Protein backbone atom coordinates (compact mmCIF):
# COMPACT_ATOMS: atom_id res chain seq x y z
CA UNK A 1 0.00 0.00 0.00
CA UNK A 2 1.36 3.42 -0.98
CA UNK A 3 1.54 6.50 1.20
CA UNK A 4 -0.47 9.52 0.11
CA UNK A 5 2.72 11.23 -1.07
CA UNK A 6 3.83 8.23 -3.14
CA UNK A 7 0.35 7.85 -4.61
CA UNK A 8 0.14 11.49 -5.70
CA UNK A 9 3.68 11.58 -7.11
CA UNK A 10 3.11 8.35 -9.02
CA UNK A 11 -0.15 9.68 -10.48
CA UNK A 12 1.43 13.00 -11.47
CA UNK A 13 4.35 11.18 -13.11
CA UNK A 14 2.02 8.70 -14.91
CA UNK A 15 3.33 5.70 -12.99
CA UNK A 16 1.34 2.84 -11.50
CA UNK A 17 -0.38 3.44 -8.18
CA UNK A 18 -2.57 1.36 -5.88
CA UNK A 19 -5.60 3.66 -6.24
CA UNK A 20 -6.49 7.06 -7.63
CA UNK A 21 -5.45 9.85 -5.22
CA UNK A 22 -8.43 11.32 -3.39
CA UNK A 23 -9.01 15.06 -3.10
CA UNK A 24 -11.73 16.71 -0.99
CA UNK A 25 -13.12 20.24 -1.21
CA UNK A 26 -15.90 21.50 1.01
CA UNK A 27 -17.26 24.61 2.67
CA UNK A 28 -16.88 25.31 6.38
CA UNK A 29 -20.62 24.68 6.76
CA UNK A 30 -20.36 21.24 5.14
CA UNK A 31 -17.29 20.40 7.23
CA UNK A 32 -19.21 21.29 10.39
CA UNK A 33 -22.15 19.07 9.47
CA UNK A 34 -19.90 16.15 8.54
CA UNK A 35 -17.84 16.49 11.73
CA UNK A 36 -20.99 16.48 13.84
CA UNK A 37 -22.54 13.55 11.94
CA UNK A 38 -19.39 11.44 12.15
CA UNK A 39 -18.55 12.43 15.74
CA UNK A 40 -15.18 13.91 14.79
CA UNK A 41 -13.52 17.00 16.28
CA UNK A 42 -11.44 18.54 13.49
CA UNK A 43 -10.89 18.65 9.73
CA UNK A 44 -7.75 16.48 9.81
CA UNK A 45 -9.81 13.64 11.32
CA UNK A 46 -12.40 14.16 8.58
CA UNK A 47 -9.73 13.93 5.88
CA UNK A 48 -8.36 10.75 7.45
CA UNK A 49 -11.85 9.27 7.63
CA UNK A 50 -12.36 9.81 3.89
CA UNK A 51 -8.85 8.63 2.95
CA UNK A 52 -7.95 12.00 1.42
CA UNK A 53 -4.49 12.15 -0.15
CA UNK A 54 -4.25 15.84 -1.08
CA UNK A 55 -5.87 19.03 0.05
CA UNK A 56 -5.61 22.75 -0.53
CA UNK A 57 -2.74 24.66 1.07
CA UNK A 58 -3.31 28.37 1.25
CA UNK A 59 -0.40 30.35 -0.13
CA UNK A 60 0.64 33.93 0.46
CA UNK A 61 -1.96 36.60 -0.14
CA UNK A 62 -1.66 38.81 -3.23
CA UNK A 63 -0.40 42.21 -2.10
CA UNK A 64 -0.38 44.20 -5.32
CA UNK A 65 1.88 45.28 -8.12
CA UNK A 66 4.71 47.74 -8.68
CA UNK A 67 5.75 49.06 -12.09
CA UNK A 68 8.75 51.34 -12.53
CA UNK A 69 9.85 52.98 -15.76
CA UNK A 70 13.50 53.93 -16.11
CA UNK A 71 15.35 56.03 -18.64
CA UNK A 72 18.53 55.06 -20.50
CA UNK A 73 20.65 56.03 -17.44
CA UNK A 74 18.62 53.74 -15.17
CA UNK A 75 16.91 56.64 -13.41
CA UNK A 76 13.30 56.02 -12.43
CA UNK A 77 11.02 58.36 -14.33
CA UNK A 78 7.61 56.89 -13.45
CA UNK A 79 6.22 54.64 -10.74
CA UNK A 80 2.80 53.06 -10.47
CA UNK A 81 1.73 50.81 -7.66
CA UNK A 82 -1.37 49.31 -6.11
CA UNK A 83 0.09 50.02 -2.66
CA UNK A 84 1.72 53.23 -1.46
CA UNK A 85 4.10 51.34 0.84
CA UNK A 86 5.87 49.88 -2.21
CA UNK A 87 6.62 53.37 -3.54
CA UNK A 88 7.62 54.64 -0.11
CA UNK A 89 10.20 51.85 0.25
CA UNK A 90 11.54 51.87 -3.30
CA UNK A 91 15.20 52.22 -2.25
CA UNK A 92 15.03 49.08 -0.09
CA UNK A 93 13.17 47.31 -2.87
CA UNK A 94 15.97 48.01 -5.35
CA UNK A 95 18.38 46.01 -3.16
CA UNK A 96 16.33 42.82 -3.46
CA UNK A 97 16.80 40.16 -6.10
CA UNK A 98 13.88 38.70 -7.97
CA UNK A 99 12.34 35.93 -5.90
CA UNK A 100 13.42 37.31 -2.51
CA UNK A 101 10.88 37.53 0.27
CA UNK A 102 10.41 40.93 1.88
CA UNK A 103 8.65 42.56 4.79
CA UNK A 104 6.46 45.70 4.68
CA UNK A 105 9.57 47.92 4.60
CA UNK A 106 10.90 46.00 1.56
CA UNK A 107 13.79 44.53 3.52
CA UNK A 108 14.78 40.94 2.77
CA UNK A 109 13.28 38.36 5.08
CA UNK A 110 12.71 34.63 5.18
CA UNK A 111 9.31 33.23 4.25
CA UNK A 112 6.86 32.33 6.98
CA UNK A 113 6.56 28.64 7.68
CA UNK A 114 3.62 27.04 5.95
CA UNK A 115 1.01 25.11 7.85
CA UNK A 116 1.67 21.41 8.18
CA UNK A 117 0.24 19.40 5.32
CA UNK A 118 0.29 15.94 3.92
CA UNK A 119 0.22 14.60 0.41
N, C-alpha and C positions, 0 to 999 in steps of 0.2 A: 504494500500500500504506500502510495506517495504522500509526501507532505504537501500542504497547500502551495508552498513556494515551488517545489519541484513540479507539481501539476501545472501551475500557471506558466512557468518557464518552458516546460515541454510543449504546452499548447501554443504559446507564442512562437516558439521555434519550429513548429510543425513536426514535433516528435510524438511518439506514442505516449499515452498517459492512461491511467487506470479509469478515469472518468472525466467528463467535461467539468472544468472549473466552474464553481457556483459563485454568482454575484448576487447581491441583495440591495435594493434601493427601497427606501420607505420614508414616509413623513414621520415627524415626531409623534403625531396623533396615532398613527398606525402602530408605531413601536410601543407606545403606551398601552394600547389595547392588547397587543400580542403578549407583552410582558405580563400583564395582569392575567390574561387567559391561561398562559403557560406556567404561571407562578414563578417567574424569573424576576431578578432584581435590576439587571442592567443590560445594555445593548450587546456587550461582549458575550454574555450568556446566550442571548438570542441568536447571535451569529453562530456560536458553537452548536446550538440546538439544530439549526438549519444546515449545518455543514458548509458554511460559507467560506470560500477560499480567498476572495478579494473584496475589498470595500473601499469606498471613497476616502481619500486623505486630503484634507483641506490645505491648500498651499497658501503662500503669502497673498495678502490682499493687494489689488491694483491700487497704486497711489498716484498715478498721473503720468504726464509726459513732460519732456523738456526738449525744446528745439533751439539750437543756437546757430546763427549764421555768422561766418567769419569772412574777413576780406583776405586778399592775397598775402598779407603780412601775418595772418593768424589772429588779428584783432577781432573781437566780437562786435558785430555791428547791429545785431538784432537778437532778441531773446523772446521766446513765447513759452509759456508754461501753464499747466493746469493747476499748479500750486505755487503760491508766492515763496514758500520756504526754499524751493529749488533755486529760484533766482537770487534770493538773499544769501545763499550759501554757495554761489557759483565758484568761488575761488577754491574752496575745499573740494568741490565736485571735480574740478579740473585735475586734481591730484590722483583721482581714482582711475583704475584700469577698468575696461569693460568686463562685466561679470563680477566685480567686487560687490560685497554687501555694504550698506552704509546706514548710519543712523540719521535722525532728523536734522543734524547739522552737517550732513554729507561727509562725515568722517568715516573711514573704513572701520568695519566691525565684523564680527563673525556672525553667521546666521543663527537664529534661534533654533533650539532643538525641536524637531518635529515630534508630534505625539506618537506614542508607540503604535505600531501596526503590525499586521501579519499578512502574509501573502495567501 
